[in-house]
Amino acid sequence: MGVSLSELISGREIEIEDFRGKTIFMDASNVMYQFLSSIRDRFTGEPLRDSHGNVTSHLSGIFYRTSKMMESGINVVYVFDGEPPKFKKKTIENRVKIRQEAQEKWKEALEEGDAEKIRKYSQAAIRLTPEMIEEAKTLLSVMGVAWMQAPSEAEAQASYLVKEARGWAVGSQDWDSLLFGAPRLAKNLTITGRRKVPRKEKYITVKPELIELDSALKNLGISRDQLIILGMLVGTDYTPGGIKGIGPKTALKIVKEHKTLSSVLKNVEWNFDIEPETVFEFFKNPPTEKKEPKASKFDKFALEEFLMKKHDFSEERVRRTIEKFTKTHDSKKQSSLGKFLKQ
């Protein structure tokens, strides 16, 4: 979920073609939650499942949307979360509680036949299991798409690699990568295109958005350190809910007036168990690794076996997508995968 900065920072719309030849490090968990949320039965709220009852919404999203991005000439690299910091424990426990409550309300909504509540609570009840994550890694491997395991938070690792010019941007719907120092954040990459507006009989065209850290800081008139403090006040995964009564605009005013963490803390009531300096330092220097992701060899037959035989995907649609996907691989042979571009 992360920090919300949409009231203060807006991205600029760009075309998907503008990403051609660039390497984007995708936050894998963020992407999978998007697909688990959006690829669901409109009447029951149930995710896609195969004949064995296994959830496949995330696999469907990864396969079709990643193929589309690669057809557009994007070098896609997925980054998976590692061990979360110990002080994230409370946030994780709260999320489990919220999912459990949503599960019960979802059941009630189904009994009532309330379509809006079904949609709302089925999305809130989303659970990403270790088995789903491993299945996603298997899918990416047979697709020949690069992925890597972060030592801790995926967005921290992705941001580090972009700062090191091994990639061009972090791909995520969350804002946290800016706090981790990512020079560029690309949003909407996996939802680009014509989309139906929930609860309304109309469609909109969603385009990618690009947020550049330097421009955002300049427009706000603050430094990255102050952006981190602002995020801590508003609420991050490590300061859930933020400081009571302080929204984004008030937080911006506070950091501009008091400038440093020590000064800000003298003027707000810090109500978290974790020391503020620990959170600040984690955003400044999170656990990361100096390694380059590598892709397995694209295996067409293993990919067909995985999707069509194991998970009951439509043969016609899978083969049609694989045909385009094969042409993408043939044209580039993944030769530039390790040569991350700074453009």
Secondary structure as the mmCIF struct_conf table of DSSP 4:
data_model
#
loop_
_struct_conf.conf_type_id
_struct_conf.id
_struct_conf.beg_label_comp_id
_struct_conf.beg_label_asym_id
_struct_conf.beg_label_seq_id
_struct_conf.end_label_comp_id
_struct_conf.end_label_asym_id
_struct_conf.end_label_seq_id
TURN_TY1_P TURN_TY1_P1 SER A 6 LEU A 8
STRN STRN1 ARG A 12 GLU A 13
HELX_RH_3T_P HELX_RH_3T_P1 ILE A 16 PHE A 19
TURN_TY1_P TURN_TY1_P2 ARG A 20 GLY A 21
STRN STRN2 THR A 23 ASP A 27
HELX_RH_AL_P HELX_RH_AL_P1 ALA A 28 SER A 38
BEND BEND1 ILE A 39 ILE A 39
STRN STRN3 ARG A 40 ARG A 40
TURN_TY1_P TURN_TY1_P3 ARG A 42 THR A 44
HELX_LH_PP_P HELX_LH_PP_P1 GLU A 46 GLU A 46
STRN STRN4 PRO A 47 PRO A 47
HELX_LH_PP_P HELX_LH_PP_P2 LEU A 48 LEU A 48
STRN STRN5 ARG A 49 ARG A 49
TURN_TY1_P TURN_TY1_P4 SER A 51 HIS A 52
BEND BEND2 GLY A 53 GLY A 53
STRN STRN6 VAL A 55 VAL A 55
HELX_RH_AL_P HELX_RH_AL_P2 SER A 57 GLU A 71
TURN_TY1_P TURN_TY1_P5 SER A 72 GLY A 73
STRN STRN7 ASN A 75 PHE A 80
HELX_LH_PP_P HELX_LH_PP_P3 GLU A 83 PRO A 85
HELX_RH_3T_P HELX_RH_3T_P2 LYS A 86 LYS A 88
HELX_RH_AL_P HELX_RH_AL_P3 LYS A 89 GLU A 112
TURN_TY1_P TURN_TY1_P6 GLY A 113 GLY A 113
HELX_RH_AL_P HELX_RH_AL_P4 ALA A 115 ALA A 124
TURN_TY1_P TURN_TY1_P7 ALA A 125 ALA A 125
HELX_RH_AL_P HELX_RH_AL_P5 PRO A 130 MET A 143
TURN_TY1_P TURN_TY1_P8 GLY A 144 GLY A 144
STRN STRN8 ALA A 146 GLN A 149
BEND BEND3 PRO A 151 SER A 152
HELX_RH_AL_P HELX_RH_AL_P6 ALA A 154 LYS A 163
TURN_TY1_P TURN_TY1_P9 GLU A 164 ALA A 165
BEND BEND4 ARG A 166 TRP A 168
STRN STRN9 ALA A 169 GLY A 171
BEND BEND5 GLN A 173 TRP A 175
HELX_RH_AL_P HELX_RH_AL_P7 ASP A 176 LEU A 179
TURN_TY1_P TURN_TY1_P10 PHE A 180 GLY A 181
BEND BEND6 PRO A 183 PRO A 183
STRN STRN10 ARG A 184 LYS A 187
BEND BEND7 ASN A 188 ASN A 188
TURN_TY1_P TURN_TY1_P11 LEU A 189 ILE A 191
STRN STRN11 GLY A 193 LYS A 196
HELX_LH_PP_P HELX_LH_PP_P4 VAL A 197 VAL A 197
TURN_TY1_P TURN_TY1_P12 PRO A 198 ARG A 199
BEND BEND8 LYS A 200 GLU A 201
STRN STRN12 TYR A 203 VAL A 206
STRN STRN13 GLU A 209 GLU A 212
HELX_RH_AL_P HELX_RH_AL_P8 LEU A 213 LEU A 220
TURN_TY1_P TURN_TY1_P13 GLY A 221 GLY A 221
HELX_RH_AL_P HELX_RH_AL_P9 ARG A 224 VAL A 234
BEND BEND9 ASP A 237 THR A 239
TURN_TY1_P TURN_TY1_P14 PRO A 240 GLY A 241
BEND BEND10 ILE A 243 ILE A 243
TURN_TY1_P TURN_TY1_P15 LYS A 244 GLY A 245
HELX_RH_AL_P HELX_RH_AL_P10 PRO A 248 HIS A 258
BEND BEND11 THR A 260 THR A 260
HELX_RH_AL_P HELX_RH_AL_P11 LEU A 261 LEU A 265
TURN_TY1_P TURN_TY1_P16 LYS A 266 LYS A 266
BEND BEND12 ASN A 267 VAL A 268
BEND BEND13 ASP A 273 ILE A 274
HELX_RH_AL_P HELX_RH_AL_P12 PRO A 276 LYS A 284
BEND BEND14 ASN A 285 ASN A 285
STRN STRN14 LYS A 294 LYS A 294
HELX_LH_PP_P HELX_LH_PP_P5 ALA A 295 PHE A 298
HELX_RH_AL_P HELX_RH_AL_P13 LYS A 300 GLU A 304
HELX_RH_PI_P HELX_RH_PI_P1 GLU A 305 LYS A 310
BEND BEND15 HIS A 311 HIS A 311
HELX_RH_AL_P HELX_RH_AL_P14 GLU A 315 LYS A 332
TURN_TY1_P TURN_TY1_P17 LYS A 333 GLY A 338
BEND BEND16 LYS A 339 LYS A 339
#
